[in-house]
Amino acid sequence: MRVLIAGAGIGGLTAALSLHAAGIEAEVLDAASEIRPLGVGINLLPHAVGELIALGLGDELAAIGVATAENVYCDHTGHDLFAEPRGLAGGYRWPQYSVHRGRLQLMLLAAARERGIPVRTGIRVDGFDQDADSVRAAGTEADILVGADGLHSAIRARLHPGEGPLHWSGVRMWRGTSETGPFRTGRTMIIARGPGDAELIAYPIGPATINWVALLPVAPPGPLPGDADWNAPGSAEDLLPHFGWDLGWLDVPRLITSSERVFTYPMVDRDPLPHWGHGRVTLLGDAAHPMYPVGANGASQAIVDARALALNAGNLAAYEKTRLPETADVIRANREMQRTGHARDAAELAHITGTYRRKTRAG
Ligand SMILES: Cc1cc2nc3c(=O)[nH]c(=O)nc-3n(C[C@H](O)[C@H](O)[C@H](O)COP(=O)(O)OP(=O)(O)OC[C@H]3O[C@@H](n4cnc5c(N)ncnc54)[C@H](O)[C@@H]3O)c2cc1C
């Protein structure tokens, strides 16, 4: 069997590695002229880390990631509201890692190339033709085509025309990294809430590198006007009036202004689809189930998809039957978390985070 994967993001590369480990030939095509380490920090939850360890990438991952020890919810003065241990410290079987997205992508790319998996760049997959014998896309023929082409998936648009604009929570996010050194345990993720539902998430992705995301509600929820681009430049000036917070152990204005680059991105998702693909074509990762990042689940769910695909490559219906309902639950749980997560009470936060873990079956 030969599998063609459109998209060399976290999902597409992990799928290629998982298929290869299962003895299935895979080839990856990416529209970008070269794979560059784009993005800022992302989180890999224990269940996804377990899949990467099973692929023999545990040491590489440990070398580029920071093993998260705790999530701490606090207010904008640095007063703790609720804390939960994470990863190994939380009793999970595998660590949780915070990592630079681009470094993770390059690590997966290097592993794919070492294992002889062809990854070709500068090739956009815009559509496909399929019949009983094969599927053809971008001049290549295969038994299966996997659309792992991200939020603006061309394969999804082809499979599900007329879906309309992305769904926007009304929250805008600003993201950056700063070399401001460790805070608290050096392995702590903080979720700080201030007036006007302003929220700051910060966590280390290296010994001195802190990743931060500042969130502000700026519009009522609804269809997204305009575009969602992970690389759109943002301005620290827009944020500082809302985030002049001194948490005691973290100077938030310094964190924000120390970033060389600030990116802005609307918090968007899509409703779960009734089905992903048909015939020899399916979807994976953000192409299949774009979700709010509130549960830190986007990359993790793409990695879990990859494993399920490798187990069911000969039966795409079985792959979708497993993964579609699970990821639909995560989309819904993320929306609920986004709506309710502004609680300031420890018992309520414990309930909300516990419910989230249960609904997403996530570590
Ligand atoms: C540039 C970029 C920066 C990001 N930064 C962050 C971040 O800082 N924090 C965060 O939480 N998440 C970020 N994300 C999203 C995050 O990577 C995903 O939510 C998650 O990892 C799931 O990945 P995925 O492989 O499904 O999709 P993606 O990571 O989006 O990968 C999709 C890949 O498909 C390629 N592609 C797109 N269209 C086509 C096409 N028609 N044909 C062939 N290839 C195509 C893209 O070049 C990309 O490499 C970013 C995504 C991108 C693309």
The ligand as a Tripos MOL2 file, in Angstrom:
@<TRIPOS>MOLECULE
LIG
   53    58     1     0     0
SMALL
NO_CHARGES

@<TRIPOS>ATOM
      1 C1          3.0180   28.2650   10.0450 C.3       1 LIG1
      2 C2          2.2550   27.6960   11.2070 C.ar      1 LIG1
      3 C3          2.4710   28.1890   12.4770 C.ar      1 LIG1
      4 C4          1.7630   27.6780   13.5570 C.ar      1 LIG1
      5 N1          2.0150   28.1470   14.7840 N.ar      1 LIG1
      6 C5          1.3800   27.6420   15.8510 C.ar      1 LIG1
      7 C6          1.6740   28.1030   17.1640 C.ar      1 LIG1
      8 O1          2.5180   28.9580   17.3420 O.2       1 LIG1
      9 N2          0.9820   27.5840   18.2040 N.ar      1 LIG1
     10 C7          0.0240   26.6150   18.0090 C.ar      1 LIG1
     11 O2         -0.5870   26.1520   18.9760 O.2       1 LIG1
     12 N3         -0.2530   26.1360   16.7760 N.ar      1 LIG1
     13 C8          0.3920   26.6280   15.7000 C.ar      1 LIG1
     14 N4          0.1080   26.1470   14.4520 N.ar      1 LIG1
     15 C9         -0.9310   25.1010   14.3160 C.3       1 LIG1
     16 C10        -0.4760   23.7530   14.7950 C.3       1 LIG1
     17 O3          0.7210   23.3910   14.1610 O.3       1 LIG1
     18 C11        -1.5700   22.7550   14.4830 C.3       1 LIG1
     19 O4         -2.7640   23.1280   15.1490 O.3       1 LIG1
     20 C12        -1.2730   21.3320   14.9470 C.3       1 LIG1
     21 O5          0.0970   21.0690   15.0570 O.3       1 LIG1
     22 C13        -1.8860   20.3210   13.9840 C.3       1 LIG1
     23 O6         -1.0670   20.3000   12.8420 O.3       1 LIG1
     24 P1         -1.4460   19.8710   11.3870 P.3       1 LIG1
     25 O7         -0.2900   19.0550   10.9150 O.co2     1 LIG1
     26 O8         -2.7920   19.2880   11.3100 O.co2     1 LIG1
     27 O9         -1.5100   21.2480   10.5940 O.3       1 LIG1
     28 P2         -0.3960   22.3500   10.3330 P.3       1 LIG1
     29 O10         0.6120   22.3840   11.4070 O.co2     1 LIG1
     30 O11        -1.1360   23.5840   10.0180 O.co2     1 LIG1
     31 O12         0.3450   21.8180    9.0100 O.3       1 LIG1
     32 C14        -0.2520   21.8290    7.7430 C.3       1 LIG1
     33 C15         0.8430   21.7170    6.6910 C.3       1 LIG1
     34 O13         0.2020   21.6080    5.4070 O.3       1 LIG1
     35 C16         0.8490   22.4310    4.4780 C.3       1 LIG1
     36 N5         -0.1470   22.7510    3.4540 N.ar      1 LIG1
     37 C17        -1.1730   23.6370    3.5430 C.ar      1 LIG1
     38 N6         -1.9190   23.6010    2.4270 N.ar      1 LIG1
     39 C18        -1.3660   22.6600    1.6310 C.ar      1 LIG1
     40 C19        -1.7020   22.1240    0.3590 C.ar      1 LIG1
     41 N7         -2.7850   22.5500   -0.3220 N.pl3     1 LIG1
     42 N8         -0.9250   21.1650   -0.1850 N.ar      1 LIG1
     43 C20         0.1700   20.7070    0.4860 C.ar      1 LIG1
     44 N9          0.5380   21.1760    1.7090 N.ar      1 LIG1
     45 C21        -0.2310   22.1210    2.2700 C.ar      1 LIG1
     46 C22         1.3610   23.6100    5.2890 C.3       1 LIG1
     47 O14         2.4580   24.2320    4.6550 O.3       1 LIG1
     48 C23         1.7430   22.9320    6.6060 C.3       1 LIG1
     49 O15         3.0800   22.5100    6.5920 O.3       1 LIG1
     50 C24         0.7850   26.6480   13.3460 C.ar      1 LIG1
     51 C25         0.5610   26.1480   12.0590 C.ar      1 LIG1
     52 C26         1.2860   26.6530   10.9850 C.ar      1 LIG1
     53 C27         1.0580   26.0830    9.5750 C.3       1 LIG1
@<TRIPOS>BOND
     1     1     2 1
     2     2     3 ar
     3     2    52 ar
     4     3     4 ar
     5     4     5 ar
     6     4    50 ar
     7     5     6 ar
     8     6     7 ar
     9     6    13 1
    10     7     8 2
    11     7     9 ar
    12     9    10 ar
    13    10    11 2
    14    10    12 ar
    15    12    13 ar
    16    13    14 ar
    17    14    15 1
    18    14    50 ar
    19    15    16 1
    20    16    17 1
    21    16    18 1
    22    18    19 1
    23    18    20 1
    24    20    21 1
    25    20    22 1
    26    22    23 1
    27    23    24 1
    28    24    25 2
    29    24    26 1
    30    24    27 1
    31    27    28 1
    32    28    29 2
    33    28    30 1
    34    28    31 1
    35    31    32 1
    36    32    33 1
    37    33    34 1
    38    33    48 1
    39    34    35 1
    40    35    36 1
    41    35    46 1
    42    36    37 ar
    43    36    45 ar
    44    37    38 ar
    45    38    39 ar
    46    39    40 ar
    47    39    45 ar
    48    40    41 1
    49    40    42 ar
    50    42    43 ar
    51    43    44 ar
    52    44    45 ar
    53    46    47 1
    54    46    48 1
    55    48    49 1
    56    50    51 ar
    57    51    52 ar
    58    52    53 1
@<TRIPOS>SUBSTRUCTURE
     1 LIG1         1 GROUP 0 **** ****
